[in-house]
């Protein structure tokens, strides 16, 4: 079993969770291939974390299954944008922590 964690990525956790739910339980090779064609910033980031988790486990992508894909909320960067008449509007820039766990596929899963 291998694990990879990517912390403080400048990405909305809500948007990243949509992608993480899709790949949970998938074969790692199939998940990386499908994320390559997903037009989303989170897809590219999660694909790299999956590849890292597979490498950490010492497995081949075709022999690994994603057992857990979790996206937690990180700290929010708070910035301001100037507005009319000297006022300002807040801008919230969310961050996320992505955790992926992979395990070797059993003979029935391949």
C-alpha positions as CSV (number, residue, x, y, z in Angstrom):
1,X,0.0,0.0,0.0
2,X,1.3,3.4,-1.0
3,X,0.3,6.9,-0.2
4,X,0.9,10.4,-1.6
5,X,-0.1,13.8,-0.1
6,X,0.0,17.1,-1.9
7,X,-0.7,20.0,0.5
8,X,-1.5,23.7,0.0
9,X,-2.3,23.4,-3.8
10,X,-4.0,26.5,-5.1
11,X,-7.2,24.8,-6.1
12,X,-10.8,24.8,-4.9
13,X,-11.4,21.7,-2.8
14,X,-15.0,21.5,-4.0
15,X,-14.0,21.3,-7.6
16,X,-11.2,18.8,-6.8
17,X,-13.6,16.5,-4.9
18,X,-15.6,16.1,-8.1
19,X,-12.6,14.6,-9.8
20,X,-11.4,12.6,-6.8
21,X,-14.8,10.8,-6.5
22,X,-14.6,9.7,-10.1
23,X,-11.2,8.0,-9.7
24,X,-11.8,6.3,-6.4
25,X,-11.8,2.5,-6.7
26,X,-10.4,2.7,-10.3
27,X,-7.3,1.0,-11.6
28,X,-4.4,3.5,-11.4
29,X,-3.4,3.2,-15.1
30,X,-7.0,3.7,-16.3
31,X,-7.5,6.6,-13.9
32,X,-4.3,8.4,-15.1
33,X,-5.3,7.8,-18.8
34,X,-8.9,9.2,-18.2
35,X,-7.7,12.2,-16.3
36,X,-5.3,13.1,-19.1
37,X,-8.4,14.0,-21.3
38,X,-10.4,15.7,-18.5
39,X,-10.4,19.5,-19.1
40,X,-10.0,20.5,-15.5
41,X,-7.1,21.9,-13.5
42,X,-7.8,19.4,-10.7
43,X,-7.5,16.5,-13.1
44,X,-3.9,17.2,-14.0
45,X,-2.9,17.7,-10.3
46,X,-4.7,14.5,-9.1
47,X,-3.1,12.5,-12.0
48,X,0.3,13.5,-10.8
49,X,-0.5,12.6,-7.2
50,X,-1.8,9.2,-8.3
51,X,1.4,8.6,-10.2
52,X,3.4,9.6,-7.1
53,X,1.4,7.2,-4.8
54,X,2.0,4.3,-7.3
55,X,5.7,5.0,-7.3
56,X,5.8,5.3,-3.5
57,X,4.1,1.9,-3.3
58,X,6.7,0.4,-5.6
59,X,4.0,-0.9,-8.0
60,X,3.2,-0.7,-11.7
61,X,0.2,1.5,-12.6
62,X,-1.6,-1.5,-14.3
63,X,-1.3,-3.5,-11.0
64,X,-2.5,-0.8,-8.6
65,X,-6.0,0.2,-7.5
66,X,-6.9,3.6,-5.9
67,X,-8.3,2.7,-2.5
68,X,-8.8,6.2,-1.2
69,X,-8.9,9.6,-2.8
70,X,-9.5,12.4,-0.4
71,X,-9.5,16.2,-0.8
72,X,-9.5,18.3,2.4
73,X,-9.8,22.1,2.7
74,X,-6.6,24.1,3.3
75,X,-6.2,27.6,4.4
76,X,-7.8,30.4,2.4
77,X,-5.7,33.2,1.0
78,X,-7.6,36.5,1.5
79,X,-6.9,39.3,-0.9
80,X,-8.6,42.6,-1.8
81,X,-9.5,44.1,-5.2
82,X,-9.8,47.9,-5.5
83,X,-13.3,49.1,-6.3
84,X,-14.9,52.5,-7.0
85,X,-14.5,55.5,-4.7
86,X,-11.7,54.1,-2.6
87,X,-13.5,50.9,-1.4
88,X,-12.3,47.3,-1.7
89,X,-13.9,43.9,-2.4
90,X,-12.6,40.8,-0.8
91,X,-11.2,37.9,-2.9
92,X,-10.9,34.4,-1.3
93,X,-8.4,32.1,-2.9
94,X,-8.9,28.6,-1.5
95,X,-6.3,25.9,-1.1
96,X,-6.6,22.2,-0.9
97,X,-4.8,19.1,0.5
98,X,-5.0,16.0,-1.7
99,X,-4.4,12.5,-0.3
100,X,-4.3,9.4,-2.5
101,X,-3.8,5.8,-1.3
102,X,-3.2,2.9,-3.7
103,X,-2.9,-0.8,-3.1
104,X,-2.0,-3.8,-5.2
105,X,-4.9,-5.2,-7.2
106,X,-6.0,-8.7,-6.3
107,X,-6.2,-11.4,-9.0
108,X,-10.0,-10.9,-9.3
109,X,-9.7,-7.1,-9.9
110,X,-7.3,-7.4,-12.8
